Amino acid sequence: MIGRYAEAVTRMAEGSSLEQDLVEIKEKVEPAMARLKENDLVVQRENEELAQVEAQIAELQARRALILHAEMVRSRPDVN
């Protein structure tokens, strides 16, 4: 009976130690997790900016194509 009690106390102490270890790990990880979240937000903003720049490039390329086409049409001699 005393042996079982001792085992139970030992298990409780081990459980408490594991819980304390978990708390310490969480405390150590929290700053890194906060930095990761912050970095994710930065990457998200940069991706949005990149998408805007890519859209502007596509628009400029379309304008350029129209201008080149118009110049080509104007420079063609009349077939009439």
mmCIF file of the N, C-alpha and C atoms, coordinates in Angstrom:
data_MODEL
# 
_entry.id   MODEL 
# 
loop_
_atom_site.group_PDB 
_atom_site.id 
_atom_site.type_symbol 
_atom_site.label_atom_id 
_atom_site.label_alt_id 
_atom_site.label_comp_id 
_atom_site.label_asym_id 
_atom_site.label_entity_id 
_atom_site.label_seq_id 
_atom_site.pdbx_PDB_ins_code 
_atom_site.Cartn_x 
_atom_site.Cartn_y 
_atom_site.Cartn_z 
_atom_site.occupancy 
_atom_site.B_iso_or_equiv 
_atom_site.pdbx_formal_charge 
_atom_site.auth_seq_id 
_atom_site.auth_comp_id 
_atom_site.auth_asym_id 
_atom_site.auth_atom_id 
_atom_site.pdbx_PDB_model_num 
ATOM 1   N N  . MET A 1 1  ? 0.820  -1.188 0.000    1.00 0.00 ? 1  MET A N  1 
ATOM 2   C CA . MET A 1 1  ? 0.000  0.000  0.000    1.00 0.00 ? 1  MET A CA 1 
ATOM 3   C C  . MET A 1 1  ? 0.865  1.252  0.000    1.00 0.00 ? 1  MET A C  1 
ATOM 4   N N  . ILE A 1 2  ? 1.897  1.244  0.817    1.00 0.00 ? 2  ILE A N  1 
ATOM 5   C CA . ILE A 1 2  ? 2.786  2.401  0.864    1.00 0.00 ? 2  ILE A CA 1 
ATOM 6   C C  . ILE A 1 2  ? 3.511  2.549  -0.472   1.00 0.00 ? 2  ILE A C  1 
ATOM 7   N N  . GLY A 1 3  ? 3.845  1.424  -1.101   1.00 0.00 ? 3  GLY A N  1 
ATOM 8   C CA . GLY A 1 3  ? 4.521  1.448  -2.403   1.00 0.00 ? 3  GLY A CA 1 
ATOM 9   C C  . GLY A 1 3  ? 3.649  2.109  -3.464   1.00 0.00 ? 3  GLY A C  1 
ATOM 10  N N  . ARG A 1 4  ? 2.347  1.784  -3.447   1.00 0.00 ? 4  ARG A N  1 
ATOM 11  C CA . ARG A 1 4  ? 1.424  2.387  -4.415   1.00 0.00 ? 4  ARG A CA 1 
ATOM 12  C C  . ARG A 1 4  ? 1.302  3.895  -4.181   1.00 0.00 ? 4  ARG A C  1 
ATOM 13  N N  . TYR A 1 5  ? 1.256  4.278  -2.928   1.00 0.00 ? 5  TYR A N  1 
ATOM 14  C CA . TYR A 1 5  ? 1.177  5.698  -2.596   1.00 0.00 ? 5  TYR A CA 1 
ATOM 15  C C  . TYR A 1 5  ? 2.431  6.417  -3.094   1.00 0.00 ? 5  TYR A C  1 
ATOM 16  N N  . ALA A 1 6  ? 3.576  5.802  -2.862   1.00 0.00 ? 6  ALA A N  1 
ATOM 17  C CA . ALA A 1 6  ? 4.839  6.400  -3.303   1.00 0.00 ? 6  ALA A CA 1 
ATOM 18  C C  . ALA A 1 6  ? 4.856  6.531  -4.828   1.00 0.00 ? 6  ALA A C  1 
ATOM 19  N N  . GLU A 1 7  ? 4.356  5.502  -5.528   1.00 0.00 ? 7  GLU A N  1 
ATOM 20  C CA . GLU A 1 7  ? 4.292  5.564  -6.994   1.00 0.00 ? 7  GLU A CA 1 
ATOM 21  C C  . GLU A 1 7  ? 3.376  6.699  -7.450   1.00 0.00 ? 7  GLU A C  1 
ATOM 22  N N  . ALA A 1 8  ? 2.241  6.831  -6.778   1.00 0.00 ? 8  ALA A N  1 
ATOM 23  C CA . ALA A 1 8  ? 1.294  7.887  -7.140   1.00 0.00 ? 8  ALA A CA 1 
ATOM 24  C C  . ALA A 1 8  ? 1.914  9.261  -6.919   1.00 0.00 ? 8  ALA A C  1 
ATOM 25  N N  . VAL A 1 9  ? 2.597  9.429  -5.807   1.00 0.00 ? 9  VAL A N  1 
ATOM 26  C CA . VAL A 1 9  ? 3.249  10.709 -5.515   1.00 0.00 ? 9  VAL A CA 1 
ATOM 27  C C  . VAL A 1 9  ? 4.334  10.994 -6.555   1.00 0.00 ? 9  VAL A C  1 
ATOM 28  N N  . THR A 1 10 ? 5.092  9.966  -6.917   1.00 0.00 ? 10 THR A N  1 
ATOM 29  C CA . THR A 1 10 ? 6.147  10.127 -7.922   1.00 0.00 ? 10 THR A CA 1 
ATOM 30  C C  . THR A 1 10 ? 5.551  10.541 -9.260   1.00 0.00 ? 10 THR A C  1 
ATOM 31  N N  . ARG A 1 11 ? 4.461  9.885  -9.666   1.00 0.00 ? 11 ARG A N  1 
ATOM 32  C CA . ARG A 1 11 ? 3.805  10.232 -10.934  1.00 0.00 ? 11 ARG A CA 1 
ATOM 33  C C  . ARG A 1 11 ? 3.287  11.664 -10.902  1.00 0.00 ? 11 ARG A C  1 
ATOM 34  N N  . MET A 1 12 ? 2.725  12.060 -9.764   1.00 0.00 ? 12 MET A N  1 
ATOM 35  C CA . MET A 1 12 ? 2.224  13.429 -9.650   1.00 0.00 ? 12 MET A CA 1 
ATOM 36  C C  . MET A 1 12 ? 3.371  14.424 -9.769   1.00 0.00 ? 12 MET A C  1 
ATOM 37  N N  . ALA A 1 13 ? 4.487  14.112 -9.129   1.00 0.00 ? 13 ALA A N  1 
ATOM 38  C CA . ALA A 1 13 ? 5.649  15.000 -9.190   1.00 0.00 ? 13 ALA A CA 1 
ATOM 39  C C  . ALA A 1 13 ? 6.175  15.077 -10.622  1.00 0.00 ? 13 ALA A C  1 
ATOM 40  N N  . GLU A 1 14 ? 6.222  13.930 -11.311  1.00 0.00 ? 14 GLU A N  1 
ATOM 41  C CA . GLU A 1 14 ? 6.678  13.920 -12.704  1.00 0.00 ? 14 GLU A CA 1 
ATOM 42  C C  . GLU A 1 14 ? 5.727  14.731 -13.584  1.00 0.00 ? 14 GLU A C  1 
ATOM 43  N N  . GLY A 1 15 ? 4.434  14.573 -13.349  1.00 0.00 ? 15 GLY A N  1 
ATOM 44  C CA . GLY A 1 15 ? 3.440  15.334 -14.112  1.00 0.00 ? 15 GLY A CA 1 
ATOM 45  C C  . GLY A 1 15 ? 3.595  16.819 -13.880  1.00 0.00 ? 15 GLY A C  1 
ATOM 46  N N  . SER A 1 16 ? 3.822  17.189 -12.632  1.00 0.00 ? 16 SER A N  1 
ATOM 47  C CA . SER A 1 16 ? 4.017  18.598 -12.299  1.00 0.00 ? 16 SER A CA 1 
ATOM 48  C C  . SER A 1 16 ? 5.276  19.132 -12.975  1.00 0.00 ? 16 SER A C  1 
ATOM 49  N N  . SER A 1 17 ? 6.321  18.312 -12.976  1.00 0.00 ? 17 SER A N  1 
ATOM 50  C CA . SER A 1 17 ? 7.569  18.711 -13.616  1.00 0.00 ? 17 SER A CA 1 
ATOM 51  C C  . SER A 1 17 ? 7.366  18.890 -15.120  1.00 0.00 ? 17 SER A C  1 
ATOM 52  N N  . LEU A 1 18 ? 6.607  17.981 -15.738  1.00 0.00 ? 18 LEU A N  1 
ATOM 53  C CA . LEU A 1 18 ? 6.333  18.089 -17.168  1.00 0.00 ? 18 LEU A CA 1 
ATOM 54  C C  . LEU A 1 18 ? 5.513  19.340 -17.467  1.00 0.00 ? 18 LEU A C  1 
ATOM 55  N N  . GLU A 1 19 ? 4.552  19.631 -16.608  1.00 0.00 ? 19 GLU A N  1 
ATOM 56  C CA . GLU A 1 19 ? 3.749  20.839 -16.800  1.00 0.00 ? 19 GLU A CA 1 
ATOM 57  C C  . GLU A 1 19 ? 4.615  22.089 -16.692  1.00 0.00 ? 19 GLU A C  1 
ATOM 58  N N  . GLN A 1 20 ? 5.524  22.094 -15.735  1.00 0.00 ? 20 GLN A N  1 
ATOM 59  C CA . GLN A 1 20 ? 6.430  23.236 -15.577  1.00 0.00 ? 20 GLN A CA 1 
ATOM 60  C C  . GLN A 1 20 ? 7.336  23.362 -16.799  1.00 0.00 ? 20 GLN A C  1 
ATOM 61  N N  . ASP A 1 21 ? 7.831  22.218 -17.295  1.00 0.00 ? 21 ASP A N  1 
ATOM 62  C CA . ASP A 1 21 ? 8.656  22.240 -18.509  1.00 0.00 ? 21 ASP A CA 1 
ATOM 63  C C  . ASP A 1 21 ? 7.872  22.829 -19.677  1.00 0.00 ? 21 ASP A C  1 
ATOM 64  N N  . LEU A 1 22 ? 6.615  22.437 -19.799  1.00 0.00 ? 22 LEU A N  1 
ATOM 65  C CA . LEU A 1 22 ? 5.771  22.939 -20.879  1.00 0.00 ? 22 LEU A CA 1 
ATOM 66  C C  . LEU A 1 22 ? 5.580  24.450 -20.763  1.00 0.00 ? 22 LEU A C  1 
ATOM 67  N N  . VAL A 1 23 ? 5.356  24.926 -19.559  1.00 0.00 ? 23 VAL A N  1 
ATOM 68  C CA . VAL A 1 23 ? 5.203  26.368 -19.333  1.00 0.00 ? 23 VAL A CA 1 
ATOM 69  C C  . VAL A 1 23 ? 6.482  27.101 -19.736  1.00 0.00 ? 23 VAL A C  1 
ATOM 70  N N  . GLU A 1 24 ? 7.626  26.566 -19.353  1.00 0.00 ? 24 GLU A N  1 
ATOM 71  C CA . GLU A 1 24 ? 8.901  27.199 -19.692  1.00 0.00 ? 24 GLU A CA 1 
ATOM 72  C C  . GLU A 1 24 ? 9.125  27.213 -21.206  1.00 0.00 ? 24 GLU A C  1 
ATOM 73  N N  . ILE A 1 25 ? 8.786  26.117 -21.863  1.00 0.00 ? 25 ILE A N  1 
ATOM 74  C CA . ILE A 1 25 ? 8.939  26.046 -23.322  1.00 0.00 ? 25 ILE A CA 1 
ATOM 75  C C  . ILE A 1 25 ? 8.038  27.079 -23.988  1.00 0.00 ? 25 ILE A C  1 
ATOM 76  N N  . LYS A 1 26 ? 6.795  27.169 -23.526  1.00 0.00 ? 26 LYS A N  1 
ATOM 77  C CA . LYS A 1 26 ? 5.864  28.147 -24.101  1.00 0.00 ? 26 LYS A CA 1 
ATOM 78  C C  . LYS A 1 26 ? 6.398  29.562 -23.924  1.00 0.00 ? 26 LYS A C  1 
ATOM 79  N N  . GLU A 1 27 ? 6.963  29.865 -22.766  1.00 0.00 ? 27 GLU A N  1 
ATOM 80  C CA . GLU A 1 27 ? 7.512  31.200 -22.518  1.00 0.00 ? 27 GLU A CA 1 
ATOM 81  C C  . GLU A 1 27 ? 8.675  31.501 -23.461  1.00 0.00 ? 27 GLU A C  1 
ATOM 82  N N  . LYS A 1 28 ? 9.480  30.480 -23.753  1.00 0.00 ? 28 LYS A N  1 
ATOM 83  C CA . LYS A 1 28 ? 10.616 30.677 -24.650  1.00 0.00 ? 28 LYS A CA 1 
ATOM 84  C C  . LYS A 1 28 ? 10.165 30.827 -26.101  1.00 0.00 ? 28 LYS A C  1 
ATOM 85  N N  . VAL A 1 29 ? 9.087  30.158 -26.459  1.00 0.00 ? 29 VAL A N  1 
ATOM 86  C CA . VAL A 1 29 ? 8.624  30.134 -27.849  1.00 0.00 ? 29 VAL A CA 1 
ATOM 87  C C  . VAL A 1 29 ? 7.787  31.367 -28.195  1.00 0.00 ? 29 VAL A C  1 
ATOM 88  N N  . GLU A 1 30 ? 7.122  31.961 -27.227  1.00 0.00 ? 30 GLU A N  1 
ATOM 89  C CA . GLU A 1 30 ? 6.218  33.089 -27.484  1.00 0.00 ? 30 GLU A CA 1 
ATOM 90  C C  . GLU A 1 30 ? 6.874  34.226 -28.277  1.00 0.00 ? 30 GLU A C  1 
ATOM 91  N N  . PRO A 1 31 ? 8.070  34.697 -27.914  1.00 0.00 ? 31 PRO A N  1 
ATOM 92  C CA . PRO A 1 31 ? 8.674  35.783 -28.702  1.00 0.00 ? 31 PRO A CA 1 
ATOM 93  C C  . PRO A 1 31 ? 8.925  35.381 -30.163  1.00 0.00 ? 31 PRO A C  1 
ATOM 94  N N  . ALA A 1 32 ? 9.366  34.151 -30.374  1.00 0.00 ? 32 ALA A N  1 
ATOM 95  C CA . ALA A 1 32 ? 9.611  33.688 -31.743  1.00 0.00 ? 32 ALA A CA 1 
ATOM 96  C C  . ALA A 1 32 ? 8.304  33.610 -32.521  1.00 0.00 ? 32 ALA A C  1 
ATOM 97  N N  . MET A 1 33 ? 7.255  33.152 -31.889  1.00 0.00 ? 33 MET A N  1 
ATOM 98  C CA . MET A 1 33 ? 5.952  33.071 -32.555  1.00 0.00 ? 33 MET A CA 1 
ATOM 99  C C  . MET A 1 33 ? 5.449  34.472 -32.904  1.00 0.00 ? 33 MET A C  1 
ATOM 100 N N  . ALA A 1 34 ? 5.657  35.421 -32.011  1.00 0.00 ? 34 ALA A N  1 
ATOM 101 C CA . ALA A 1 34 ? 5.243  36.801 -32.285  1.00 0.00 ? 34 ALA A CA 1 
ATOM 102 C C  . ALA A 1 34 ? 6.012  37.354 -33.485  1.00 0.00 ? 34 ALA A C  1 
ATOM 103 N N  . ARG A 1 35 ? 7.320  37.064 -33.552  1.00 0.00 ? 35 ARG A N  1 
ATOM 104 C CA . ARG A 1 35 ? 8.114  37.520 -34.700  1.00 0.00 ? 35 ARG A CA 1 
ATOM 105 C C  . ARG A 1 35 ? 7.632  36.862 -35.985  1.00 0.00 ? 35 ARG A C  1 
ATOM 106 N N  . LEU A 1 36 ? 7.291  35.584 -35.922  1.00 0.00 ? 36 LEU A N  1 
ATOM 107 C CA . LEU A 1 36 ? 6.786  34.894 -37.111  1.00 0.00 ? 36 LEU A CA 1 
ATOM 108 C C  . LEU A 1 36 ? 5.489  35.520 -37.605  1.00 0.00 ? 36 LEU A C  1 
ATOM 109 N N  . LYS A 1 37 ? 4.594  35.830 -36.672  1.00 0.00 ? 37 LYS A N  1 
ATOM 110 C CA . LYS A 1 37 ? 3.335  36.471 -37.066  1.00 0.00 ? 37 LYS A CA 1 
ATOM 111 C C  . LYS A 1 37 ? 3.604  37.833 -37.703  1.00 0.00 ? 37 LYS A C  1 
ATOM 112 N N  . GLU A 1 38 ? 4.524  38.575 -37.111  1.00 0.00 ? 38 GLU A N  1 
ATOM 113 C CA . GLU A 1 38 ? 4.888  39.885 -37.645  1.00 0.00 ? 38 GLU A CA 1 
ATOM 114 C C  . GLU A 1 38 ? 5.485  39.736 -39.049  1.00 0.00 ? 38 GLU A C  1 
ATOM 115 N N  . ASN A 1 39 ? 6.365  38.755 -39.215  1.00 0.00 ? 39 ASN A N  1 
ATOM 116 C CA . ASN A 1 39 ? 6.968  38.509 -40.525  1.00 0.00 ? 39 ASN A CA 1 
ATOM 117 C C  . ASN A 1 39 ? 5.913  38.096 -41.546  1.00 0.00 ? 39 ASN A C  1 
ATOM 118 N N  . ASP A 1 40 ? 4.938  37.300 -41.120  1.00 0.00 ? 40 ASP A N  1 
ATOM 119 C CA . ASP A 1 40 ? 3.856  36.903 -42.025  1.00 0.00 ? 40 ASP A CA 1 
ATOM 120 C C  . ASP A 1 40 ? 3.090  38.123 -42.520  1.00 0.00 ? 40 ASP A C  1 
ATOM 121 N N  . LEU A 1 41 ? 2.839  39.072 -41.621  1.00 0.00 ? 41 LEU A N  1 
ATOM 122 C CA . LEU A 1 41 ? 2.136  40.292 -42.022  1.00 0.00 ? 41 LEU A CA 1 
ATOM 123 C C  . LEU A 1 41 ? 2.964  41.107 -43.010  1.00 0.00 ? 41 LEU A C  1 
ATOM 124 N N  . VAL A 1 42 ? 4.265  41.178 -42.774  1.00 0.00 ? 42 VAL A N  1 
ATOM 125 C CA . VAL A 1 42 ? 5.150  41.911 -43.683  1.00 0.00 ? 42 VAL A CA 1 
ATOM 126 C C  . VAL A 1 42 ? 5.134  41.250 -45.058  1.00 0.00 ? 42 VAL A C  1 
ATOM 127 N N  . VAL A 1 43 ? 5.242  39.930 -45.094  1.00 0.00 ? 43 VAL A N  1 
ATOM 128 C CA . VAL A 1 43 ? 5.231  39.205 -46.366  1.00 0.00 ? 43 VAL A CA 1 
ATOM 129 C C  . VAL A 1 43 ? 3.901  39.408 -47.081  1.00 0.00 ? 43 VAL A C  1 
ATOM 130 N N  . GLN A 1 44 ? 2.818  39.387 -46.327  1.00 0.00 ? 44 GLN A N  1 
ATOM 131 C CA . GLN A 1 44 ? 1.494  39.589 -46.928  1.00 0.00 ? 44 GLN A CA 1 
ATOM 132 C C  . GLN A 1 44 ? 1.406  40.982 -47.566  1.00 0.00 ? 44 GLN A C  1 
ATOM 133 N N  . ARG A 1 45 ? 1.868  42.012 -46.844  1.00 0.00 ? 45 ARG A N  1 
ATOM 134 C CA . ARG A 1 45 ? 1.858  43.375 -47.399  1.00 0.00 ? 45 ARG A CA 1 
ATOM 135 C C  . ARG A 1 45 ? 2.728  43.465 -48.651  1.00 0.00 ? 45 ARG A C  1 
ATOM 136 N N  . GLU A 1 46 ? 3.907  42.850 -48.589  1.00 0.00 ? 46 GLU A N  1 
ATOM 137 C CA . GLU A 1 46 ? 4.806  42.893 -49.740  1.00 0.00 ? 46 GLU A CA 1 
ATOM 138 C C  . GLU A 1 46 ? 4.203  42.156 -50.933  1.00 0.00 ? 46 GLU A C  1 
ATOM 139 N N  . ASN A 1 47 ? 3.517  41.058 -50.686  1.00 0.00 ? 47 ASN A N  1 
ATOM 140 C CA . ASN A 1 47 ? 2.852  40.335 -51.775  1.00 0.00 ? 47 ASN A CA 1 
ATOM 141 C C  . ASN A 1 47 ? 1.754  41.182 -52.405  1.00 0.00 ? 47 ASN A C  1 
ATOM 142 N N  . GLU A 1 48 ? 1.024  41.919 -51.569  1.00 0.00 ? 48 GLU A N  1 
ATOM 143 C CA . GLU A 1 48 ? -0.017 42.805 -52.096  1.00 0.00 ? 48 GLU A CA 1 
ATOM 144 C C  . GLU A 1 48 ? 0.598  43.915 -52.946  1.00 0.00 ? 48 GLU A C  1 
ATOM 145 N N  . GLU A 1 49 ? 1.700  44.488 -52.461  1.00 0.00 ? 49 GLU A N  1 
ATOM 146 C CA . GLU A 1 49 ? 2.388  45.528 -53.230  1.00 0.00 ? 49 GLU A CA 1 
ATOM 147 C C  . GLU A 1 49 ? 2.912  44.963 -54.548  1.00 0.00 ? 49 GLU A C  1 
ATOM 148 N N  . LEU A 1 50 ? 3.458  43.766 -54.506  1.00 0.00 ? 50 LEU A N  1 
ATOM 149 C CA . LEU A 1 50 ? 3.963  43.122 -55.713  1.00 0.00 ? 50 LEU A CA 1 
ATOM 150 C C  . LEU A 1 50 ? 2.840  42.897 -56.717  1.00 0.00 ? 50 LEU A C  1 
ATOM 151 N N  . ALA A 1 51 ? 1.691  42.467 -56.232  1.00 0.00 ? 51 ALA A N  1 
ATOM 152 C CA . ALA A 1 51 ? 0.544  42.256 -57.124  1.00 0.00 ? 51 ALA A CA 1 
ATOM 153 C C  . ALA A 1 51 ? 0.134  43.570 -57.786  1.00 0.00 ? 51 ALA A C  1 
ATOM 154 N N  . GLN A 1 52 ? 0.171  44.668 -57.034  1.00 0.00 ? 52 GLN A N  1 
ATOM 155 C CA . GLN A 1 52 ? -0.163 45.976 -57.607  1.00 0.00 ? 52 GLN A CA 1 
ATOM 156 C C  . GLN A 1 52 ? 0.849  46.381 -58.679  1.00 0.00 ? 52 GLN A C  1 
ATOM 157 N N  . VAL A 1 53 ? 2.121  46.161 -58.406  1.00 0.00 ? 53 VAL A N  1 
ATOM 158 C CA . VAL A 1 53 ? 3.160  46.507 -59.378  1.00 0.00 ? 53 VAL A CA 1 
ATOM 159 C C  . VAL A 1 53 ? 3.015  45.647 -60.631  1.00 0.00 ? 53 VAL A C  1 
ATOM 160 N N  . GLU A 1 54 ? 2.729  44.362 -60.443  1.00 0.00 ? 54 GLU A N  1 
ATOM 161 C CA . GLU A 1 54 ? 2.539  43.485 -61.600  1.00 0.00 ? 54 GLU A CA 1 
ATOM 162 C C  . GLU A 1 54 ? 1.344  43.934 -62.435  1.00 0.00 ? 54 GLU A C  1 
ATOM 163 N N  . ALA A 1 55 ? 0.285  44.384 -61.780  1.00 0.00 ? 55 ALA A N  1 
ATOM 164 C CA . ALA A 1 55 ? -0.887 44.887 -62.510  1.00 0.00 ? 55 ALA A CA 1 
ATOM 165 C C  . ALA A 1 55 ? -0.523 46.152 -63.287  1.00 0.00 ? 55 ALA A C  1 
ATOM 166 N N  . GLN A 1 56 ? 0.270  47.032 -62.678  1.00 0.00 ? 56 GLN A N  1 
ATOM 167 C CA . GLN A 1 56 ? 0.707  48.248 -63.372  1.00 0.00 ? 56 GLN A CA 1 
ATOM 168 C C  . GLN A 1 56 ? 1.574  47.903 -64.581  1.00 0.00 ? 56 GLN A C  1 
ATOM 169 N N  . ILE A 1 57 ? 2.447  46.924 -64.422  1.00 0.00 ? 57 ILE A N  1 
ATOM 170 C CA . ILE A 1 57 ? 3.300  46.497 -65.539  1.00 0.00 ? 57 ILE A CA 1 
ATOM 171 C C  . ILE A 1 57 ? 2.440  45.963 -66.677  1.00 0.00 ? 57 ILE A C  1 
ATOM 172 N N  . ALA A 1 58 ? 1.455  45.136 -66.347  1.00 0.00 ? 58 ALA A N  1 
ATOM 173 C CA . ALA A 1 58 ? 0.569  44.584 -67.380  1.00 0.00 ? 58 ALA A CA 1 
ATOM 174 C C  . ALA A 1 58 ? -0.172 45.702 -68.106  1.00 0.00 ? 58 ALA A C  1 
ATOM 175 N N  . GLU A 1 59 ? -0.621 46.696 -67.359  1.00 0.00 ? 59 GLU A N  1 
ATOM 176 C CA . GLU A 1 59 ? -1.325 47.832 -67.969  1.00 0.00 ? 59 GLU A CA 1 
ATOM 177 C C  . GLU A 1 59 ? -0.392 48.609 -68.901  1.00 0.00 ? 59 GLU A C  1 
ATOM 178 N N  . LEU A 1 60 ? 0.826  48.850 -68.460  1.00 0.00 ? 60 LEU A N  1 
ATOM 179 C CA . LEU A 1 60 ? 1.797  49.571 -69.296  1.00 0.00 ? 60 LEU A CA 1 
ATOM 180 C C  . LEU A 1 60 ? 2.149  48.773 -70.553  1.00 0.00 ? 60 LEU A C  1 
ATOM 181 N N  . GLN A 1 61 ? 2.269  47.466 -70.412  1.00 0.00 ? 61 GLN A N  1 
ATOM 182 C CA . GLN A 1 61 ? 2.563  46.636 -71.579  1.00 0.00 ? 61 GLN A CA 1 
ATOM 183 C C  . GLN A 1 61 ? 1.411  46.686 -72.582  1.00 0.00 ? 61 GLN A C  1 
ATOM 184 N N  . ALA A 1 62 ? 0.188  46.684 -72.077  1.00 0.00 ? 62 ALA A N  1 
ATOM 185 C CA . ALA A 1 62 ? -0.975 46.771 -72.968  1.00 0.00 ? 62 ALA A CA 1 
ATOM 186 C C  . ALA A 1 62 ? -0.990 48.118 -73.683  1.00 0.00 ? 62 ALA A C  1 
ATOM 187 N N  . ARG A 1 63 ? -0.706 49.199 -72.962  1.00 0.00 ? 63 ARG A N  1 
ATOM 188 C CA . ARG A 1 63 ? -0.647 50.530 -73.584  1.00 0.00 ? 63 ARG A CA 1 
ATOM 189 C C  . ARG A 1 63 ? 0.437  50.579 -74.657  1.00 0.00 ? 63 ARG A C  1 
ATOM 190 N N  . ARG A 1 64 ? 1.584  50.019 -74.330  1.00 0.00 ? 64 ARG A N  1 
ATOM 191 C CA . ARG A 1 64 ? 2.707  50.000 -75.284  1.00 0.00 ? 64 ARG A CA 1 
ATOM 192 C C  . ARG A 1 64 ? 2.302  49.255 -76.551  1.00 0.00 ? 64 ARG A C  1 
ATOM 193 N N  . ALA A 1 65 ? 1.648  48.121 -76.382  1.00 0.00 ? 65 ALA A N  1 
ATOM 194 C CA . ALA A 1 65 ? 1.213  47.342 -77.544  1.00 0.00 ? 65 ALA A CA 1 
ATOM 195 C C  . ALA A 1 65 ? 0.241  48.149 -78.401  1.00 0.00 ? 65 ALA A C  1 
ATOM 196 N N  . LEU A 1 66 ? -0.676 48.860 -77.757  1.00 0.00 ? 66 LEU A N  1 
ATOM 197 C CA . LEU A 1 66 ? -1.623 49.689 -78.510  1.00 0.00 ? 66 LEU A CA 1 
ATOM 198 C C  . LEU A 1 66 ? -0.911 50.812 -79.259  1.00 0.00 ? 66 LEU A C  1 
ATOM 199 N N  . ILE A 1 67 ? 0.040  51.449 -78.597  1.00 0.00 ? 67 ILE A N  1 
ATOM 200 C CA . ILE A 1 67 ? 0.790  52.541 -79.226  1.00 0.00 ? 67 ILE A CA 1 
ATOM 201 C C  . ILE A 1 67 ? 1.578  52.018 -80.421  1.00 0.00 ? 67 ILE A C  1 
ATOM 202 N N  . LEU A 1 68 ? 2.261  50.888 -80.241  1.00 0.00 ? 68 LEU A N  1 
ATOM 203 C CA . LEU A 1 68 ? 3.037  50.316 -81.342  1.00 0.00 ? 68 LEU A CA 1 
ATOM 204 C C  . LEU A 1 68 ? 2.129  49.934 -82.508  1.00 0.00 ? 68 LEU A C  1 
ATOM 205 N N  . HIS A 1 69 ? 0.986  49.374 -82.189  1.00 0.00 ? 69 HIS A N  1 
ATOM 206 C CA . HIS A 1 69 ? 0.032  48.997 -83.238  1.00 0.00 ? 69 HIS A CA 1 
ATOM 207 C C  . HIS A 1 69 ? -0.457 50.243 -83.979  1.00 0.00 ? 69 HIS A C  1 
ATOM 208 N N  . ALA A 1 70 ? -0.788 51.294 -83.254  1.00 0.00 ? 70 ALA A N  1 
ATOM 209 C CA . ALA A 1 70 ? -1.264 52.536 -83.874  1.00 0.00 ? 70 ALA A CA 1 
ATOM 210 C C  . ALA A 1 70 ? -0.180 53.142 -84.760  1.00 0.00 ? 70 ALA A C  1 
ATOM 211 N N  . GLU A 1 71 ? 1.066  53.126 -84.304  1.00 0.00 ? 71 GLU A N  1 
ATOM 212 C CA . GLU A 1 71 ? 2.165  53.662 -85.110  1.00 0.00 ? 71 GLU A CA 1 
ATOM 213 C C  . GLU A 1 71 ? 2.363  52.837 -86.376  1.00 0.00 ? 71 GLU A C  1 
ATOM 214 N N  . MET A 1 72 ? 2.218  51.531 -86.244  1.00 0.00 ? 72 MET A N  1 
ATOM 215 C CA . MET A 1 72 ? 2.389  50.665 -87.395  1.00 0.00 ? 72 MET A CA 1 
ATOM 216 C C  . MET A 1 72 ? 1.289  50.919 -88.427  1.00 0.00 ? 72 MET A C  1 
ATOM 217 N N  . VAL A 1 73 ? 0.064  51.108 -87.949  1.00 0.00 ? 73 VAL A N  1 
ATOM 218 C CA . VAL A 1 73 ? -1.056 51.378 -88.847  1.00 0.00 ? 73 VAL A CA 1 
ATOM 219 C C  . VAL A 1 73 ? -0.848 52.717 -89.545  1.00 0.00 ? 73 VAL A C  1 
ATOM 220 N N  . ARG A 1 74 ? -0.389 53.728 -88.800  1.00 0.00 ? 74 ARG A N  1 
ATOM 221 C CA . ARG A 1 74 ? -0.167 55.059 -89.381  1.00 0.00 ? 74 ARG A CA 1 
ATOM 222 C C  . ARG A 1 74 ? 0.967  55.062 -90.400  1.00 0.00 ? 74 ARG A C  1 
ATOM 223 N N  . SER A 1 75 ? 1.964  54.272 -90.162  1.00 0.00 ? 75 SER A N  1 
ATOM 224 C CA . SER A 1 75 ? 3.130  54.290 -91.051  1.00 0.00 ? 75 SER A CA 1 
ATOM 225 C C  . SER A 1 75 ? 2.924  53.466 -92.320  1.00 0.00 ? 75 SER A C  1 
ATOM 226 N N  . ARG A 1 76 ? 1.874  52.666 -92.388  1.00 0.00 ? 76 ARG A N  1 
ATOM 227 C CA . ARG A 1 76 ? 1.599  51.877 -93.590  1.00 0.00 ? 76 ARG A CA 1 
ATOM 228 C C  . ARG A 1 76 ? 1.125  52.784 -94.711  1.00 0.00 ? 76 ARG A C  1 
ATOM 229 N N  . PRO A 1 77 ? 1.656  52.588 -95.877  1.00 0.00 ? 77 PRO A N  1 
ATOM 230 C CA . PRO A 1 77 ? 1.139  53.387 -97.000  1.00 0.00 ? 77 PRO A CA 1 
ATOM 231 C C  . PRO A 1 77 ? -0.272 52.937 -97.352  1.00 0.00 ? 77 PRO A C  1 
ATOM 232 N N  . ASP A 1 78 ? -1.053 53.876 -97.789  1.00 0.00 ? 78 ASP A N  1 
ATOM 233 C CA . ASP A 1 78 ? -2.427 53.536 -98.180  1.00 0.00 ? 78 ASP A CA 1 
ATOM 234 C C  . ASP A 1 78 ? -2.392 52.625 -99.387  1.00 0.00 ? 78 ASP A C  1 
ATOM 235 N N  . VAL A 1 79 ? -3.209 51.606 -99.328  1.00 0.00 ? 79 VAL A N  1 
ATOM 236 C CA . VAL A 1 79 ? -3.260 50.632 -100.408 1.00 0.00 ? 79 VAL A CA 1 
ATOM 237 C C  . VAL A 1 79 ? -4.153 51.137 -101.528 1.00 0.00 ? 79 VAL A C  1 
ATOM 238 N N  . ASN A 1 80 ? -4.997 52.113 -101.245 1.00 0.00 ? 80 ASN A N  1 
ATOM 239 C CA . ASN A 1 80 ? -5.944 52.625 -102.258 1.00 0.00 ? 80 ASN A CA 1 
ATOM 240 C C  . ASN A 1 80 ? -5.223 53.132 -103.408 1.00 0.00 ? 80 ASN A C  1 
# 
